[in-house]
Amino acid sequence: MKCRLTVLNGSSKGAVYELSDGAELVIGRGTDSDTVIDDVQMSRVHCRITTDDQWATLTDAGSSSGTFVAGKLVESKILKSGDILTVGKSELLFEDCEITPSRGAAAVKADKTGSGFPAGNKAELLGMVIHDYRLDEIIASGNNGKIYRAMDVKRDRVCAVKVMSPSFADDEEQRARFVRAMETMIPVKHDHIIEIYNAGKTGEFCWIAMQYVDGGSLADVINDIGFDGMVDWRKVWQIGVQVSRALHEASKYKIVHRNLTPSNILRRKGDRSCLVGDLMFAKALEGSMSYQVTGPGQIIGDIPFLPPESTRAEKVLDARSDIYSLGATLYALMTGRPPVEEGSMIDMIKRVREVVPIRPKEFQLSVDELFQDVVMKMLSKRPEDRYASPDELLRELHRIGTFNNLDTDWSGWGGS
């Protein structure tokens, strides 16, 4: 992308710095910067803006006074046209030269290649190249679109591309929410979170390019329990640790998953490591594209794995809601069934709200008592009775692992 930075206020007022695709602009007052702005409150190397063919990312370089966008302190942020940066005493305007001001928040830009991307039928997308991604195979389908195994032809790597239905992009509010969600997710990097590479809009389709995980979901594992036998509680504990670490990392960015189910936790074939997908996607679907259990249509997520508070119109979801959903997933892995058995939607919602599930040892005698207690606490009906945060949950899992001599590397946790 082509963009420019204009100094609006400060000693270098009127100065303009232009960036092209793949460039980096180092902002500061020192000679090691590209700007050398005479501002005593600016660090010698204060922050950096890096660009690729679609995004411009601002990163603070450990400055003494911090870097601000629209008055908010940031460490890393994807910029959109019109953003005002405060660096020291100076104010700088960021502009994307490839979009018109009327598109404002559209950091997720339309493809201008005119490549004849087909309309309407996602089955016809197979073999097409969307941005840099050739769509080779449909690997999953949902209410809002399909996920393709794709090849990044520019970087020569396999990835997954989620393509939303055309109606998703028709709603301007929905599209803006999608932009904000992807801006939040792209900087998030963690071993147990599926990495988002890129996002955009081509023709009438919004899309997300992400890390490809060679393996199945935990929903597949649960479905196979009848054939393969129960999953040993120690392996379930390990899954709990990995997903809790992902939630702990997400909490640093104030991200709540809102739809954590076995279907969007993938298990890699090679090392059996679990990765959480669709972070922020439920948030991006709020509003006209979302489905509430109290209204008509189909609910987002699987009811047996939803926390009680998500089944109410006045719901307020936080990290404790994700902890409930993880507890429901761990329960199903140990018992071969979710905490709430299937039935009519009304019956299931009533059970989610009111019925305490049978303890896992009734299904698998070898389950550790302490681990069982943790899972049951995660499944408490009231959020205040669960673990308050992923950090608190990890501490308890760590204690159980130590007591049972279970091996895992805790160096990357960051807990205290």
Backbone torsions as a table, in degrees:
resi	resn	phi	psi	omega
1	MET	NA	154.1	173.5
2	LYS	-105.3	134.7	179.6
3	CYS	-150.8	169.5	178.1
4	ARG	-144.4	158.3	179.9
5	LEU	-124.8	123.9	-179.0
6	THR	-116.4	130.5	178.3
7	VAL	-78.7	114.2	-177.7
8	LEU	-86.2	-40.1	-178.2
9	ASN	-141.1	145.9	-179.1
10	GLY	126.7	-179.1	-175.4
11	SER	-64.7	-25.1	-179.9
12	SER	-103.7	27.3	-178.2
13	LYS	-50.4	131.9	179.6
14	GLY	97.2	-15.8	179.1
15	ALA	-66.7	142.0	-177.9
16	VAL	-125.9	132.4	177.7
17	TYR	-123.3	126.4	-177.9
18	GLU	-107.2	143.5	178.3
19	LEU	-126.0	139.6	174.2
20	SER	-110.3	175.9	-176.8
21	ASP	-56.0	129.0	177.2
22	GLY	83.9	2.6	-176.9
23	ALA	-89.1	164.9	175.2
24	GLU	-131.5	134.4	176.8
25	LEU	-115.1	118.2	178.0
26	VAL	-94.8	120.7	-176.5
27	ILE	-102.8	129.7	179.2
28	GLY	176.6	-175.9	179.6
29	ARG	-104.2	-11.2	-177.2
30	GLY	-85.3	167.8	-178.8
31	THR	-71.2	-14.9	176.1
32	ASP	-80.3	-6.2	178.0
33	SER	-91.8	169.3	176.6
34	ASP	-91.1	-7.3	-173.5
35	THR	-109.4	-36.5	-177.5
36	VAL	46.0	58.4	-179.1
37	ILE	-85.4	129.8	-178.3
38	ASP	-79.6	84.3	-177.4
39	ASP	-141.2	110.1	-172.9
40	VAL	-66.4	-22.5	179.1
41	GLN	-88.7	-0.4	178.3
42	MET	-95.8	137.0	176.5
43	SER	-69.7	161.1	-179.7
44	ARG	-60.0	-45.9	167.7
45	VAL	-120.2	104.6	-169.4
46	HIS	-93.9	-49.9	-178.6
47	CYS	-158.4	171.7	-179.5
48	ARG	-133.6	147.9	169.1
49	ILE	-119.2	122.3	176.6
50	THR	-115.3	146.4	-177.6
51	THR	-126.9	150.5	165.3
52	ASP	-127.3	-157.3	-174.0
53	ASP	-75.2	-4.9	-178.8
54	GLN	-141.0	-21.6	-174.0
55	TRP	-125.0	150.9	168.2
56	ALA	-120.4	122.3	-175.2
57	THR	-114.5	125.8	177.0
58	LEU	-95.3	131.5	179.8
59	THR	-133.8	126.9	175.4
60	ASP	-69.5	140.5	-175.7
61	ALA	-103.5	33.4	-178.9
62	GLY	77.2	35.0	-176.3
63	SER	-66.3	158.6	-178.1
64	SER	-78.0	-30.4	-175.8
65	SER	-108.5	-3.4	177.5
66	GLY	86.8	160.8	177.8
67	THR	-116.1	134.1	-174.3
68	PHE	-123.6	141.4	172.0
69	VAL	-125.0	123.3	-176.6
70	ALA	53.0	36.8	176.9
71	GLY	82.3	0.7	-178.4
72	LYS	-108.8	133.2	178.6
73	LEU	-67.2	131.6	-179.0
74	VAL	-132.8	150.8	170.7
75	GLU	-100.7	-39.3	177.5
76	SER	-151.5	135.5	-177.8
77	LYS	-155.5	138.5	171.3
78	ILE	-78.5	125.2	-176.0
79	LEU	-85.5	149.0	171.6
80	LYS	-122.4	156.3	-176.6
81	SER	-58.8	130.9	-179.0
82	GLY	100.7	-7.4	178.3
83	ASP	-64.4	139.1	176.0
84	ILE	-105.4	122.2	179.1
85	LEU	-100.1	135.9	172.3
86	THR	-111.9	116.7	-177.6
87	VAL	-127.9	109.8	-171.3
88	GLY	64.2	-128.2	176.0
89	LYS	-94.0	-1.0	-172.9
90	SER	-94.7	144.6	173.6
91	GLU	-113.2	133.0	-177.1
92	LEU	-128.3	138.4	179.2
93	LEU	-99.7	125.6	175.3
94	PHE	-95.9	132.3	178.5
95	GLU	-133.1	133.7	172.6
96	ASP	-89.1	113.1	-174.9
97	CYS	-72.1	-10.4	-176.2
98	GLU	-95.9	-2.5	177.4
99	ILE	-127.6	155.7	179.7
100	THR	-85.4	153.4	-178.6
101	PRO	-55.8	-28.9	-176.6
102	SER	-66.3	-16.6	-179.5
103	ARG	-87.3	-9.1	170.2
104	GLY	41.0	-107.0	-170.5
105	ALA	-76.4	6.0	-174.5
106	ALA	-76.5	65.4	174.1
107	ALA	-65.5	-24.6	172.2
108	VAL	-89.2	103.9	-166.5
109	LYS	-99.0	155.3	177.3
110	ALA	-75.3	144.1	175.5
111	ASP	-70.5	130.1	-176.5
112	LYS	-104.2	12.4	-174.2
113	THR	-75.5	-20.3	-177.4
114	GLY	61.0	41.8	-171.7
115	SER	-82.1	6.8	178.6
116	GLY	75.2	32.9	178.8
117	PHE	-59.8	123.7	-171.4
118	PRO	-66.1	149.4	-178.5
119	ALA	-96.2	144.3	164.7
120	GLY	83.1	-59.9	-169.8
121	ASN	-95.7	108.5	-176.7
122	LYS	-70.0	-21.1	176.4
123	ALA	-63.7	-29.3	179.9
124	GLU	-75.9	-7.1	-178.4
125	LEU	-77.6	-17.8	-179.6
126	LEU	-55.8	129.5	-179.3
127	GLY	88.9	-13.5	179.2
128	MET	-79.7	157.5	175.4
129	VAL	-107.3	117.4	176.9
130	ILE	-107.7	116.5	-172.0
131	HIS	59.1	-113.5	178.3
132	ASP	-105.8	12.6	-167.8
133	TYR	-117.3	119.3	176.9
134	ARG	-88.4	123.0	-175.9
135	LEU	-85.0	109.3	-171.1
136	ASP	-99.4	-32.3	-172.9
137	GLU	-158.8	137.0	174.1
138	ILE	-80.0	122.5	-178.4
139	ILE	-112.0	-12.5	177.1
140	ALA	-162.5	152.1	177.9
141	SER	-134.2	148.8	177.9
142	GLY	-147.2	-172.7	-177.2
143	ASN	-65.3	-30.0	-171.9
144	ASN	-108.9	4.9	178.7
145	GLY	156.7	-164.3	-177.5
146	LYS	-130.1	155.9	174.9
147	ILE	-112.7	130.9	-178.1
148	TYR	-112.4	142.5	163.1
149	ARG	-77.3	127.1	-172.0
150	ALA	-134.9	164.3	174.9
151	MET	-114.7	125.4	173.2
152	ASP	-78.8	101.0	-172.6
153	VAL	-72.0	-19.8	179.0
154	LYS	-79.8	-38.7	-175.3
155	ARG	-107.3	-1.3	177.4
156	ASP	55.2	56.2	177.5
157	ARG	-142.9	150.1	176.3
158	VAL	-78.7	140.3	176.4
159	CYS	-146.4	177.6	174.2
160	ALA	-114.1	139.7	179.5
161	VAL	-125.5	121.6	176.7
162	LYS	-95.1	122.2	-179.5
163	VAL	-112.4	118.8	-179.1
164	MET	-81.5	158.6	178.3
165	SER	-65.7	153.9	-177.6
166	PRO	-56.0	-33.9	-178.6
167	SER	-63.2	-24.2	177.9
168	PHE	-60.4	-43.7	-176.1
169	ALA	-81.8	-13.5	-178.1
170	ASP	-71.3	-28.3	-175.9
171	ASP	-88.7	114.9	-175.9
172	GLU	-62.7	-41.2	178.8
173	GLU	-64.5	-41.7	178.3
174	GLN	-61.5	-43.1	-178.7
175	ARG	-63.8	-41.3	178.8
176	ALA	-64.4	-38.5	178.8
177	ARG	-66.2	-38.4	176.5
178	PHE	-61.2	-43.9	178.9
179	VAL	-59.1	-48.0	-178.1
180	ARG	-63.3	-39.5	-179.7
181	ALA	-64.8	-43.2	-179.2
182	MET	-69.9	-35.8	175.7
183	GLU	-59.5	-37.5	179.6
184	THR	-70.1	-37.8	-171.8
185	MET	-83.0	-33.5	-171.8
186	ILE	-58.4	-37.5	178.8
187	PRO	-73.3	-11.1	-174.5
188	VAL	-79.2	118.9	179.6
189	LYS	-127.0	124.2	-179.8
190	HIS	-160.2	147.9	-177.2
191	ASP	-60.7	-25.4	-176.0
192	HIS	-114.5	22.0	174.1
193	ILE	-126.1	129.3	177.7
194	ILE	-64.2	122.9	-174.2
195	GLU	-76.7	135.4	173.5
196	ILE	-91.0	122.8	-179.7
197	TYR	-88.2	-41.5	-169.3
198	ASN	-165.8	164.4	175.2
199	ALA	-154.4	156.3	-178.7
200	GLY	-174.9	-169.8	177.4
201	LYS	-136.7	123.2	177.7
202	THR	-125.3	123.9	-174.0
203	GLY	59.2	-125.0	-179.7
204	GLU	-101.6	11.0	-175.9
205	PHE	-111.9	128.7	165.5
206	CYS	-86.7	145.8	-176.1
207	TRP	-146.3	158.7	176.0
208	ILE	-132.4	127.1	173.7
209	ALA	-99.2	132.0	-173.7
210	MET	-145.1	172.4	177.7
211	GLN	-58.7	134.9	176.6
212	TYR	-91.3	130.0	178.9
213	VAL	-111.9	116.4	-179.9
214	ASP	-81.2	98.1	-178.7
215	GLY	165.2	-172.5	180.0
216	GLY	-111.2	-177.8	179.5
217	SER	-94.3	168.1	175.1
218	LEU	-66.6	-22.4	174.0
219	ALA	-61.8	-37.7	176.6
220	ASP	-64.9	-41.1	179.4
221	VAL	-61.2	-45.0	-179.2
222	ILE	-64.9	-41.1	-179.9
223	ASN	-64.9	-28.3	-177.5
224	ASP	-88.9	-2.5	-176.5
225	ILE	-59.2	-36.3	179.6
226	GLY	-62.5	-26.5	-179.5
227	PHE	-96.0	-39.3	-173.7
228	ASP	-95.5	-8.3	-176.8
229	GLY	89.6	169.8	-178.0
230	MET	-62.2	149.4	174.5
231	VAL	-82.5	126.9	-179.8
232	ASP	-56.3	138.9	-173.9
233	TRP	-61.2	-27.1	179.2
234	ARG	-66.6	-37.9	176.3
235	LYS	-69.9	-35.9	176.9
236	VAL	-65.4	-41.2	176.2
237	TRP	-57.6	-44.8	179.8
238	GLN	-60.8	-41.8	176.8
239	ILE	-62.0	-42.4	178.4
240	GLY	-59.3	-41.4	178.4
241	VAL	-62.0	-47.0	-176.1
242	GLN	-64.5	-45.5	-178.8
243	VAL	-70.0	-35.5	177.1
244	SER	-63.5	-37.0	176.1
245	ARG	-63.0	-40.3	177.2
246	ALA	-62.2	-43.8	179.4
247	LEU	-66.7	-35.5	177.2
248	HIS	-62.6	-43.9	177.9
249	GLU	-64.6	-43.0	178.9
250	ALA	-60.3	-36.0	-177.9
251	SER	-64.4	-25.5	177.2
252	LYS	-64.3	-27.2	179.2
253	TYR	-100.8	11.0	-178.5
254	LYS	58.6	37.8	-179.6
255	ILE	-99.3	129.3	171.9
256	VAL	-112.7	130.1	-175.7
257	HIS	-65.8	-50.3	178.2
258	ARG	78.3	-13.6	-177.9
259	ASN	-148.9	47.4	-177.1
260	LEU	-80.1	105.7	179.4
261	THR	-129.1	166.4	177.8
262	PRO	-56.6	-26.1	-177.1
263	SER	-69.1	-28.2	-179.3
264	ASN	-110.4	25.0	166.7
265	ILE	-115.2	111.8	-176.3
266	LEU	-96.9	146.6	-179.4
267	ARG	-119.0	114.8	-176.0
268	ARG	-71.2	138.9	-177.4
269	LYS	-64.1	-45.5	-170.5
270	GLY	-60.7	-54.5	-174.7
271	ASP	-115.1	6.0	-179.9
272	ARG	61.8	21.4	179.9
273	SER	-80.2	141.9	-179.8
274	CYS	-99.0	138.8	178.5
275	LEU	-128.4	135.9	-178.5
276	VAL	-90.5	130.2	177.8
277	GLY	-114.3	172.7	175.9
278	ASP	62.2	24.4	171.8
279	LEU	-60.9	134.6	179.4
280	MET	75.6	-9.1	-175.6
281	PHE	-71.0	-37.6	176.5
282	ALA	-62.9	-36.8	176.1
283	LYS	-63.5	-40.8	-180.0
284	ALA	-66.6	-20.7	-178.6
285	LEU	-94.3	2.7	178.6
286	GLU	-62.8	154.8	177.6
287	GLY	95.0	-135.1	-170.9
288	SER	-68.5	-21.6	-178.2
289	MET	-96.1	-6.0	-176.5
290	SER	-88.3	161.1	178.2
291	TYR	-122.8	130.7	-180.0
292	GLN	-106.4	146.7	-179.3
293	VAL	-70.9	-17.5	-179.6
294	THR	-88.2	-1.5	-178.7
295	GLY	-126.6	-176.0	-178.2
296	PRO	-72.2	162.6	175.2
297	GLY	99.0	-167.6	-175.3
298	GLN	-103.5	139.8	-177.8
299	ILE	-75.2	146.3	169.9
300	ILE	-75.4	125.2	177.6
301	GLY	95.0	172.3	180.0
302	ASP	-98.1	119.9	-173.6
303	ILE	-51.3	-43.4	-177.6
304	PRO	-61.5	-17.4	-178.2
305	PHE	-105.3	2.3	-178.9
306	LEU	-86.7	141.4	175.1
307	PRO	-70.6	152.7	-177.7
308	PRO	-53.6	-37.5	-176.0
309	GLU	-66.9	-22.0	179.7
310	SER	-79.8	-9.2	179.1
311	THR	-92.0	5.9	-179.8
312	ARG	-116.1	144.3	-177.5
313	ALA	-62.0	-30.9	-177.4
314	GLU	-89.9	22.8	-173.3
315	LYS	-57.0	141.7	169.4
316	VAL	-126.8	112.1	-175.0
317	LEU	-103.0	138.1	174.7
318	ASP	-141.9	-165.3	-175.8
319	ALA	-58.8	-28.4	179.9
320	ARG	-67.0	-26.8	176.1
321	SER	-68.1	-42.3	176.4
322	ASP	-65.5	-35.4	178.7
323	ILE	-63.7	-39.7	175.7
324	TYR	-60.1	-48.7	-176.9
325	SER	-63.4	-37.8	175.3
326	LEU	-65.3	-41.4	177.3
327	GLY	-59.8	-40.2	178.5
328	ALA	-64.8	-36.9	178.2
329	THR	-68.1	-44.8	178.5
330	LEU	-62.7	-38.9	177.9
331	TYR	-59.5	-47.1	-178.6
332	ALA	-65.4	-33.9	178.3
333	LEU	-67.1	-34.6	-179.0
334	MET	-81.9	-29.2	-171.7
335	THR	-110.2	-16.3	-177.2
336	GLY	82.5	7.3	179.9
337	ARG	-151.5	150.5	178.0
338	PRO	-71.1	165.7	179.8
339	PRO	-60.2	-26.8	179.4
340	VAL	-116.9	123.1	179.5
341	GLU	-72.9	158.7	-178.4
342	GLU	-68.7	155.4	178.6
343	GLY	179.3	-159.5	175.0
344	SER	-69.0	160.9	-179.5
345	MET	-58.3	-43.0	-178.9
346	ILE	-62.8	-42.6	179.4
347	ASP	-63.9	-44.0	-178.3
348	MET	-64.7	-42.3	179.6
349	ILE	-62.5	-40.9	178.8
350	LYS	-62.1	-42.1	179.6
351	ARG	-68.0	-41.4	177.2
352	VAL	-56.4	-40.4	-177.4
353	ARG	-77.5	-30.4	-166.4
354	GLU	-122.9	-29.9	-168.7
355	VAL	-95.5	124.1	175.3
356	VAL	-78.9	126.6	-176.3
357	PRO	-69.7	157.0	175.7
358	ILE	-62.7	141.2	-177.3
359	ARG	-67.6	142.6	-173.8
360	PRO	-56.2	-30.7	-178.4
361	LYS	-63.6	-18.8	176.4
362	GLU	-67.4	-21.6	-178.7
363	PHE	-105.7	-30.8	-178.5
364	GLN	-138.6	101.8	-172.1
365	LEU	-62.4	-25.1	-174.9
366	SER	-79.4	-5.9	-177.9
367	VAL	-59.7	131.9	178.6
368	ASP	-64.6	135.0	-177.7
369	GLU	-60.8	-43.2	-178.3
370	LEU	-64.1	-42.5	179.5
371	PHE	-66.7	-39.7	175.8
372	GLN	-57.3	-43.4	-179.5
373	ASP	-62.7	-38.5	178.3
374	VAL	-62.2	-47.6	-178.5
375	VAL	-63.1	-41.7	179.8
376	MET	-65.8	-35.5	175.9
377	LYS	-66.8	-38.1	176.9
378	MET	-60.3	-30.0	-176.7
379	LEU	-92.1	12.0	178.2
380	SER	-57.6	141.7	-176.9
381	LYS	-67.5	-35.3	-179.3
382	ARG	-95.5	129.6	-179.7
383	PRO	-53.7	-37.4	-177.0
384	GLU	-68.2	-13.8	178.3
385	ASP	-92.4	-6.0	178.0
386	ARG	-90.6	-178.0	172.0
387	TYR	-66.5	140.3	-173.2
388	ALA	-74.2	-21.4	-175.2
389	SER	-159.5	161.4	174.0
390	PRO	-59.6	-32.4	178.1
391	ASP	-61.3	-45.9	179.1
392	GLU	-64.3	-40.5	177.8
393	LEU	-63.1	-42.5	-179.7
394	LEU	-62.7	-37.6	177.3
395	ARG	-59.0	-42.4	-178.7
396	GLU	-69.4	-40.7	177.4
397	LEU	-64.9	-37.6	177.3
398	HIS	-61.7	-43.6	179.6
399	ARG	-60.8	-43.8	-179.9
400	ILE	-66.1	-41.5	178.3
401	GLY	-61.9	-42.1	178.6
402	THR	-63.9	-43.8	-178.5
403	PHE	-62.8	-34.4	-176.2
404	ASN	-101.5	11.0	179.3
405	ASN	55.2	41.6	177.6
406	LEU	-90.2	131.1	-176.0
407	ASP	-86.1	131.3	169.7
408	THR	-163.0	154.1	-179.1
409	ASP	-90.3	115.1	-178.5
410	TRP	-97.7	4.9	-174.2
411	SER	-66.8	-28.9	-177.1
412	GLY	-91.3	3.3	-175.9
413	TRP	-70.2	-51.9	-177.8
414	GLY	86.6	5.1	178.5
415	GLY	-74.7	161.3	-178.3
416	SER	-111.9	NA	NA
